[in-house]
């Protein structure tokens, strides 16, 4: 669940070696990012079922969701190959190292996308399959192609694609959309900017070199820290809104409040360090980045456990 490291494990093996080729295709799909998306899918299914959903449905939904996210990530890898090659954090990714040809990668991404729609459509329902397809199209055409290289608000609106897994999980169980999954959708939406901007603060020089106008590239650290704090407050507020909307027991709001306070404390600490004039690694933005990963997992797991107890 650490996107900063999803390309790191790829070994320097000869492209002709079958094992290196297999690893390259797996790396194209960015499995560490997929892990984080699935963390938001399963709890939505538990909330929708009011307990344990059928295990077969969970299996098909996870398989379809994995294929869908993998497909979007593959297309992103192809389109962003030039960016990845310029950045220290991503230069070991397969497309940056020419381990997979663009044509083969596109075919692989298309096959994953088709498989995702069929798995979700046949294993769950066609509403879930349609939402997965919509998320993929949004990620590729809106975020990657239209926003990422053009605006510092890229991750705010482009991050919508990553908000779909709770909707997909909920609709897989119920076959319809309701307010509860929309609140879960909104939690991920508000959470994405502080999570991503913290990473971009640490690798600001990389984004600058790659000509990607992430907010930390075009704004001073203090302004970025204020934005991170504002979105963190919004994230915690929306997470607590789930309590009355989903009619949860006491476990969820208690966990969401404690986890939220921890995230807010770190966001405030980041702002304090920024106002002291610290930059880059000295600013310690990765503390917030890693904490935000844990925050999202804890809040969604609490949402999944709560209906089992109350």
N, C-alpha and C positions, 0 to 999 in steps of 0.2 A: 504494500500500500504506500510505496514511496516513489511517485512518479519521477523524482529527480534521479532515480537510479535504475529505471526500467531497462536502459540499454547496457548497463555496466556488465552483467554477467556474460555477455556474448564473447566467447573465446576467440582468439586470433587463429582460427583454423583455416585450412585451404578451402576455397569455395567448392572444389570438386568433391570434397569429403561429404558423404551423405549426412553425417551427424551435424556438421556445421551448417549444411543447407537446411536441415530440419530446425535447428536452433534459430536460424535466420528468419524462417517463416513464422515461428512462434514469437520471436522478438518483434516482428512487424506488427503483430496484433497487440503489443504492449500489455502483457498479462497483468502487470502490477496495477495499471489503471483499471482494468476489468475487475480486479478484486474489490476495489473501492465501490464500483458501480453495483456489484452484486450484494454488497453489504446493505445497500438501500433497497434492494428488491425483495429479499426474503422477509424482513420485518413487515413490509406492506402486505405481504401475503398472509402473515399471521394475524395482523389487524383485520384484514378483510374477512378471514375465516373465523375470527373470534376465538382462535386457538390453533391447533395444528391443522394446516391444510393437507390435502392428500399428497403423499410423498411423490407419487408419480407426476402430479401436476407441478410440484416444486422442481423435480428433476428436469422436466421438459422446459419449464420456464427458465431455469438456470442455463440449460444448454442453448436455448434460443437466444437468451440475453447475452451469453458469452459470444456466440457467433455474430450477433448484431454489433456489439461493441467492438469485437475484433475486426469486423468488416470496415467500420468507420475509421478505426485506427490505422488499418492498412492503407486506405486511401489518403489519410492524413500524412502517413509516412512518405508516400509517393509525392504528394504535392509540396511537402515541406522538406524534401531531401536537401535542397540548397541551404535552407536555414539550419538543419541538423548538422550539416558538414562544417558550418562556421562556429558552432557552439561547443564548448568543452563538455558540457553536460550531455550532449546528444551525438557527438561526432562518432561514437562507436555503434550507432544504430545501423541496421543492415543496408538501407538505401544510401546512407552517407558513405559506406564502405564498399558499395557496388557488389554486395553479396547476392542480391536478387535483382534481376532486370526489371525496369518499370512495367513492361508488358506482362511479365509473369506475376508481378505483385498486383497489378490491376485485376488480372484474371482471378487470383487468389481472393482478393477483396470482394469481387463480384460473387464468387461461389459462396463465400461466407455469408454475404448479404441475402442471397437466395435461400440458403440453408436456414438462416435465422427466421425468415418469413414463413417457410414451410413448417419448421419445427414448432414455432409459436402458434401458427394457424391451426395445425393439426393436433398439436399436443395440448394447447390451451384454448384459444379462440382467435378469430380473425381481427378483433379489435386490438388485442395485444400485439398481434403481428403488424397491424397497420401503424400502431404507435412506435414500434421499433423501427420500422422503415422510415417513418417521418423523422425520428431522432437522428438516424443515419444521414438522411438527406440534409437536415439542418446543420449537422456537424460539418459535413463536407462542403456544402455550397455556401452556407451563411457564415459559419465561423471561419473555416480554413481558407476559403476562396475570397469571401467578401470583406470580412472584418479584421482578421488577424494582422494583416500587413498595413491596415489603413487607419486604425483608430485605437486610442488608448483605452477605449471602452470595449475592446474586443472580447475580453473574457466575461464582462458583465452580461452582454447579450448573447455572445457565442456560447457561454456556459449553460444556456438553456438546454442544450442537447444532453448534458449530463444529468438533467433533472427528470428525465423520462423513466428511469428504472422503477421508481415507486409507483408511477402510474401503470406501468406494464405489469408489475407484480400484483397490484390491486385488481386490475381488469382481468388478469388471468384467473382469479378466483371468482370474481363477481360478474364479469361480462359487462360492466358499466363503470362510469366515472362518478365519483362522489366528492364531497368536500374534504374528507380525510386525506385521500391521496394528493389532493391539490395543496393541502397544507404541507405534506411531506415534500412535494415538488418545490414549494416555496422555501422550505428549509434549505434544500440543496442549492437553490438559486441564490439565496443570501449568503450562504457559506462559501460559495465558489470564489468570489473576488478576494476576500482576505486570505484564503488558502493559497490562491495562485499568486497574488501580489507579494506574499511573504517569500515565496520561492523566487519570484522575479527580482526582489530586493537583493537576494543573495547572489543571483546570476545576472545582475544588471548589465555588466560589461558584455556578457554573451549576447543578450538581446540587442544591445547597442551595436555590436559587431554584425549581427545578423539583420539589422535594420527592421526590427520588430518593435513597434511603438507601444510596448507595455507601459503601464502607468509609471513604474519606477524609472523608466528611461526618460520620460518627458516631464516628470514632476520631481521636486526635491523630496528627500526621505520624510521630512516632517509632514508634508501634505499627504504622502502615501500612507503614513502611519495613522493620520486622522481618518482617512478613508477606510482603512482596515478596521479601526475601532468602530466607526459608524456602521459598517456592514456586520461586524461582530455583534453589536447591540441588536441590530435587526434580526440576525440569525437566532439569537437567544430568545428574543421576543416572539418570533414566529414559532419556535420550538415549543414554547409554553402554551401557545394557542392550540396546539394539538390536544391538550388536556380536555378542554371543554368540547371541542369539536368531535373528538373520537370517544369521549366519555370514558377515559381511561381511569384506572385506579390511582392510588397514591404513589406507586412506585415510579411511574413514568415522570410525573412532574418533579418529584424529588431528585431523581437522577439528572433530568434535563437542567434543573436549576443549578445543581452542584457542578455539573460539567460546564454549563454556561458561565458560571462565575470564574472557573479556572481559565476558560478561553478569554474572557474579558480582562482578567488580571494580566494575562500575558500580552494582550493587545495594548493595555495601558503601559506595561513595562517597555514594550517596543516603542511606543510614542515617547516615553521618557528618554530612552536611549537616543532616539532620533533628534530630540530637542537639545540633547547634549552635544550634537554634532557628529555622532558616530555614523559611519557608513559601511556598506558592504558587509564583510564577515564580522566586523566589530559590532555591527548593529544586532547581530544574533537573530536574524529573522527566521532561521530554520527552527528555532525553538517553537515559534508560533506555527510554522508549517507542520511540524510533526504533531504538535498538540492538536491542531485542527483535524488531522487524520483520526486521532484517537477520539476527539470530541464527536465527530460524525458517527463513528462506529458505536460508541457508547450510547448515544442518544437513540439511534435506530435499534440497537439490540434491546434497550430498555422498552422501546415501543413494541418489540416482538414478544418480550417476556411478560409484559403487563397483562395481556388478555389471558395468559395461562394461569394467572394468580387470582384474577378478579372476575 
